[in-house]
Amino acid sequence: AMSAVADSPLIEEHPADGVVLLRIHRPEVLNALNLALRRALAEAFRRLDADGSVRVIVLAGSARAFCAGADLGEYVDATPIDLLQRRHDLLWGAIAACRKPVIAAVRGHALGGGCELALHADLILAGRSARFGQPEVKVGIMPGGGATQRLTRALGKHGAMKLLLLGEPIDADTAARIGLVAEVLDDEAVEARALAMAQQLCELPAVALRLIKESVLMAMETPLSAGLEYERNAFQTAFASPDKHEGMRARLDKRPARFNQD
Protein backbone atom coordinates (compact mmCIF):
# COMPACT_ATOMS: atom_id res chain seq x y z
CA ALA A 1 0.00 0.00 0.00
CA MET A 2 1.22 3.52 -0.66
CA SER A 3 -0.23 6.98 -0.50
CA ALA A 4 1.03 9.57 -2.95
CA VAL A 5 -0.30 13.05 -3.44
CA ALA A 6 -0.05 14.01 -7.10
CA ASP A 7 3.43 15.39 -7.81
CA SER A 8 4.45 14.87 -4.18
CA PRO A 9 8.23 14.79 -3.83
CA LEU A 10 7.89 12.13 -1.11
CA ILE A 11 5.98 8.85 -1.41
CA GLU A 12 4.99 7.06 1.79
CA GLU A 13 4.81 3.27 1.63
CA HIS A 14 3.68 0.85 4.34
CA PRO A 15 5.50 -2.38 3.46
CA ALA A 16 5.00 -4.12 6.84
CA ASP A 17 3.40 -3.63 10.23
CA GLY A 18 5.25 -0.91 12.13
CA VAL A 19 7.45 -0.01 9.16
CA VAL A 20 7.12 3.10 7.01
CA LEU A 21 9.23 3.60 3.90
CA LEU A 22 9.69 7.21 2.79
CA ARG A 23 10.72 7.32 -0.86
CA ILE A 24 12.17 10.50 -2.32
CA HIS A 25 10.50 10.99 -5.68
CA ARG A 26 11.90 13.74 -7.90
CA PRO A 27 13.20 11.50 -10.68
CA GLU A 28 13.72 14.33 -13.17
CA VAL A 29 16.46 15.88 -10.98
CA LEU A 30 17.96 12.73 -9.40
CA ASN A 31 15.96 13.36 -6.22
CA ALA A 32 17.62 16.71 -5.54
CA LEU A 33 16.52 18.47 -2.36
CA ASN A 34 14.37 21.52 -2.94
CA LEU A 35 12.41 23.38 -0.29
CA ALA A 36 9.21 21.42 -1.00
CA LEU A 37 11.01 18.11 -0.48
CA ARG A 38 12.75 19.36 2.67
CA ARG A 39 9.40 20.45 4.10
CA ALA A 40 7.78 17.14 3.16
CA LEU A 41 10.59 15.22 4.90
CA ALA A 42 10.34 17.36 8.04
CA GLU A 43 6.56 17.00 8.17
CA ALA A 44 6.74 13.23 7.65
CA PHE A 45 9.41 12.69 10.31
CA ARG A 46 7.54 14.79 12.88
CA ARG A 47 4.30 12.94 12.22
CA LEU A 48 5.81 9.45 12.16
CA ASP A 49 7.81 10.11 15.32
CA ALA A 50 4.54 10.94 17.11
CA ASP A 51 2.65 7.96 15.64
CA GLY A 52 2.68 5.06 18.10
CA SER A 53 1.96 2.49 15.40
CA VAL A 54 5.20 3.32 13.56
CA ARG A 55 8.29 1.59 14.90
CA VAL A 56 10.97 2.02 12.22
CA ILE A 57 11.44 4.43 9.32
CA VAL A 58 13.23 3.45 6.12
CA LEU A 59 14.42 6.24 3.85
CA ALA A 60 15.04 5.43 0.18
CA GLY A 61 15.41 7.02 -3.23
CA SER A 62 15.55 5.41 -6.65
CA ALA A 63 17.99 3.12 -8.47
CA ARG A 64 20.04 6.03 -9.85
CA ALA A 65 20.04 8.32 -6.85
CA PHE A 66 19.23 8.32 -3.17
CA CYS A 67 19.50 12.11 -3.33
CA ALA A 68 21.91 14.03 -5.54
CA GLY A 69 22.14 17.09 -3.28
CA ALA A 70 20.56 20.51 -3.18
CA ASP A 71 18.64 21.90 -6.11
CA LEU A 72 21.13 24.56 -7.24
CA GLY A 73 18.42 26.55 -9.01
CA GLU A 74 17.16 27.55 -5.56
CA TYR A 75 20.62 28.68 -4.49
CA VAL A 76 22.33 30.37 -7.39
CA ASP A 77 20.83 33.79 -6.64
CA ALA A 78 20.05 33.26 -2.94
CA THR A 79 21.26 35.78 -0.35
CA PRO A 80 22.18 35.07 3.28
CA ILE A 81 18.79 36.49 4.31
CA ASP A 82 17.00 34.12 1.90
CA LEU A 83 18.78 31.22 3.61
CA LEU A 84 17.92 32.54 7.06
CA GLN A 85 14.24 32.70 6.12
CA ARG A 86 14.19 29.17 4.73
CA ARG A 87 14.86 27.84 8.26
CA HIS A 88 16.80 24.78 7.12
CA ASP A 89 17.81 24.25 10.75
CA LEU A 90 14.19 23.41 11.63
CA LEU A 91 13.84 21.13 8.62
CA TRP A 92 17.01 19.15 9.37
CA GLY A 93 16.14 19.27 13.08
CA ALA A 94 12.85 17.43 12.54
CA ILE A 95 14.80 14.49 11.10
CA ALA A 96 17.54 14.61 13.72
CA ALA A 97 14.94 14.64 16.52
CA CYS A 98 13.31 11.37 15.43
CA ARG A 99 13.48 8.97 18.39
CA LYS A 100 12.82 5.84 16.34
CA PRO A 101 15.42 3.85 14.38
CA VAL A 102 15.96 5.24 10.88
CA ILE A 103 17.50 3.11 8.12
CA ALA A 104 18.79 4.72 4.91
CA ALA A 105 18.71 2.44 1.85
CA VAL A 106 21.17 4.08 -0.55
CA ARG A 107 21.64 3.35 -4.23
CA GLY A 108 23.39 5.70 -6.66
CA HIS A 109 24.18 9.28 -5.70
CA ALA A 110 24.15 10.40 -2.06
CA LEU A 111 25.92 13.71 -2.51
CA GLY A 112 25.93 17.02 -0.68
CA GLY A 113 22.60 17.40 1.11
CA GLY A 114 21.83 13.81 0.07
CA CYS A 115 24.89 12.54 1.93
CA GLU A 116 23.89 14.70 4.90
CA LEU A 117 20.39 13.21 4.78
CA ALA A 118 21.88 9.70 4.93
CA LEU A 119 24.08 10.82 7.86
CA HIS A 120 20.90 11.51 9.85
CA ALA A 121 20.00 7.79 9.68
CA ASP A 122 21.07 5.31 12.35
CA LEU A 123 21.98 2.58 9.87
CA ILE A 124 23.06 3.14 6.27
CA LEU A 125 22.76 0.23 3.83
CA ALA A 126 24.47 0.81 0.52
CA GLY A 127 24.13 -0.78 -2.89
CA ARG A 128 27.33 -1.23 -4.89
CA SER A 129 26.31 1.73 -7.04
CA ALA A 130 26.20 4.07 -4.02
CA ARG A 131 28.43 7.15 -4.09
CA PHE A 132 28.79 9.33 -1.00
CA GLY A 133 30.36 12.76 -1.04
CA GLN A 134 30.27 16.44 -0.14
CA PRO A 135 30.97 18.29 -3.41
CA GLU A 136 29.85 21.72 -2.10
CA VAL A 137 33.39 23.12 -2.30
CA LYS A 138 33.28 22.56 -6.08
CA VAL A 139 30.42 25.05 -6.45
CA GLY A 140 32.06 27.65 -4.24
CA ILE A 141 30.35 26.93 -0.94
CA MET A 142 30.53 24.43 1.92
CA PRO A 143 28.12 21.91 3.49
CA GLY A 144 25.29 23.42 5.53
CA GLY A 145 23.27 20.39 6.61
CA GLY A 146 25.62 19.15 9.30
CA ALA A 147 28.34 17.34 7.33
CA THR A 148 31.27 19.23 8.88
CA GLN A 149 30.02 18.07 12.28
CA ARG A 150 28.46 14.64 11.64
CA LEU A 151 31.15 13.38 9.26
CA THR A 152 33.88 14.51 11.65
CA ARG A 153 32.20 12.70 14.53
CA ALA A 154 31.65 9.60 12.39
CA LEU A 155 35.05 9.42 10.70
CA GLY A 156 37.43 11.57 12.74
CA LYS A 157 39.14 14.75 11.61
CA HIS A 158 41.30 13.41 8.79
CA GLY A 159 38.71 11.16 7.18
CA ALA A 160 36.22 14.01 7.20
CA MET A 161 38.71 16.56 5.85
CA LYS A 162 39.43 14.41 2.80
CA LEU A 163 35.75 14.26 1.82
CA LEU A 164 35.00 17.88 2.70
CA LEU A 165 38.08 19.64 1.27
CA LEU A 166 38.44 17.72 -2.00
CA GLY A 167 34.73 17.25 -2.71
CA GLU A 168 35.41 13.87 -4.35
CA PRO A 169 32.88 11.06 -3.88
CA ILE A 170 33.71 7.65 -2.40
CA ASP A 171 32.22 4.30 -3.36
CA ALA A 172 30.22 1.94 -1.16
CA ASP A 173 33.16 -0.30 -0.20
CA THR A 174 35.24 2.69 0.86
CA ALA A 175 32.28 4.06 2.84
CA ALA A 176 31.97 0.71 4.61
CA ARG A 177 35.70 0.53 5.33
CA ILE A 178 35.72 3.95 6.99
CA GLY A 179 32.65 3.14 9.07
CA LEU A 180 30.04 5.24 7.30
CA VAL A 181 27.99 2.32 6.00
CA ALA A 182 26.69 -0.68 7.97
CA GLU A 183 26.46 -3.09 5.02
CA VAL A 184 27.18 -3.17 1.29
CA LEU A 185 24.84 -5.24 -0.89
CA ASP A 186 23.97 -5.77 -4.53
CA ASP A 187 21.70 -2.91 -5.61
CA GLU A 188 18.64 -5.08 -6.07
CA ALA A 189 18.99 -6.47 -2.51
CA VAL A 190 19.32 -3.14 -0.67
CA GLU A 191 15.68 -2.32 -0.03
CA ALA A 192 14.71 -5.90 0.83
CA ARG A 193 17.56 -5.98 3.35
CA ALA A 194 16.47 -2.62 4.80
CA LEU A 195 12.91 -3.91 5.24
CA ALA A 196 14.10 -7.19 6.78
CA MET A 197 16.25 -5.22 9.20
CA ALA A 198 13.31 -2.92 9.98
CA GLN A 199 11.12 -5.94 10.78
CA GLN A 200 13.87 -7.33 13.00
CA LEU A 201 13.89 -4.02 14.88
CA CYS A 202 10.08 -4.10 15.18
CA GLU A 203 10.37 -7.32 17.16
CA LEU A 204 12.86 -5.81 19.59
CA PRO A 205 11.75 -3.71 22.58
CA ALA A 206 10.85 -0.21 21.40
CA VAL A 207 11.77 1.43 24.71
CA ALA A 208 15.23 -0.13 24.78
CA LEU A 209 15.87 0.84 21.15
CA ARG A 210 14.89 4.42 21.89
CA LEU A 211 17.12 4.59 24.97
CA ILE A 212 20.05 3.16 23.00
CA LYS A 213 19.60 5.67 20.16
CA GLU A 214 19.34 8.60 22.57
CA SER A 215 22.42 7.44 24.50
CA VAL A 216 24.55 7.03 21.36
CA LEU A 217 23.52 10.47 20.07
CA MET A 218 24.35 11.89 23.49
CA ALA A 219 27.89 10.50 23.07
CA MET A 220 28.28 12.94 20.17
CA GLU A 221 27.30 15.87 22.38
CA THR A 222 29.03 15.31 25.69
CA PRO A 223 32.29 14.53 27.46
CA LEU A 224 32.68 10.89 28.51
CA SER A 225 31.74 11.37 32.17
CA ALA A 226 28.44 13.08 31.28
CA GLY A 227 27.72 10.49 28.60
CA LEU A 228 28.30 7.64 31.04
CA GLU A 229 25.94 9.28 33.51
CA TYR A 230 23.33 9.60 30.75
CA GLU A 231 23.79 5.91 29.91
CA ARG A 232 23.47 4.90 33.56
CA ASN A 233 20.18 6.79 33.90
CA ALA A 234 18.88 5.31 30.62
CA PHE A 235 19.91 1.81 31.78
CA GLN A 236 17.95 2.29 35.00
CA THR A 237 14.95 3.58 33.03
CA ALA A 238 15.00 0.38 30.95
CA PHE A 239 14.26 -1.56 34.14
CA ALA A 240 10.84 0.16 34.32
CA SER A 241 9.78 -1.43 31.02
CA PRO A 242 7.72 -4.65 30.99
CA ASP A 243 10.06 -5.72 28.17
CA LYS A 244 12.88 -6.08 30.69
CA HIS A 245 10.96 -8.65 32.73
CA GLU A 246 9.71 -10.45 29.61
CA GLY A 247 13.16 -10.56 28.00
CA MET A 248 14.97 -11.88 31.07
CA ARG A 249 12.17 -14.29 32.03
CA ALA A 250 12.09 -15.69 28.48
CA ARG A 251 15.86 -16.22 28.49
CA LEU A 252 15.69 -17.99 31.87
CA ASP A 253 12.73 -20.10 30.68
CA LYS A 254 14.52 -20.88 27.38
CA ARG A 255 11.63 -19.59 25.25
CA PRO A 256 11.37 -16.78 22.65
CA ALA A 257 10.60 -13.36 24.14
CA ARG A 258 7.47 -11.47 23.07
CA PHE A 259 8.30 -7.79 23.33
CA ASN A 260 6.14 -4.68 23.10
CA GLN A 261 3.09 -6.39 24.63
CA ASP A 262 1.41 -3.80 26.82
C-alpha angles and dihedrals in degrees: 000000000000136000118212127174110215109275091000111160089216126053118199117211128184104206097164142001110291094007126106122186115203110200120195106224117189097114095166091065101032090260094299116182114252126168093266091055093045090052092047091052093048092048092048094048093048092049096044092046089057094044110097093201092062115083106165134021122211117197118202143161130190135294093271100040141013087192125325096208136261122347099251092202087072092051109038094086098023120128127210088258091053088055092047090054094049089066095211088169090068092046094051089039092060089060095042091051094058108123095197126083112274121200121195115208104200128193124162121347121017098166135153108334087007091059089046090051090054089048088062090063123091095222126026118200114191133199117217089256092059118122121188124193151131105231095166092113088063091063094046101263139078135240115288103178098075103281096127088057105032096041091048091051092045099044107017127245100297098044090050094046092056093055095040101043100041097036091213119144124237128215128242096264092051090047089052093047093054092047101253096114128050097205139002117215140167108281095248091054098050101088094040089052091048091052093046089051090047091053090049088054091048089061093052122083110282094209093053092047091052093048091049093050092048092048094050092048088049088057087065091054106041146050114260097260093054091044092052090051089051090050092049091053091046090049090053090047089055088063089066091063121096085223089071093059093042094048096048094040091050092050091049091046091046093235133120114273120239107211132190094032106143 
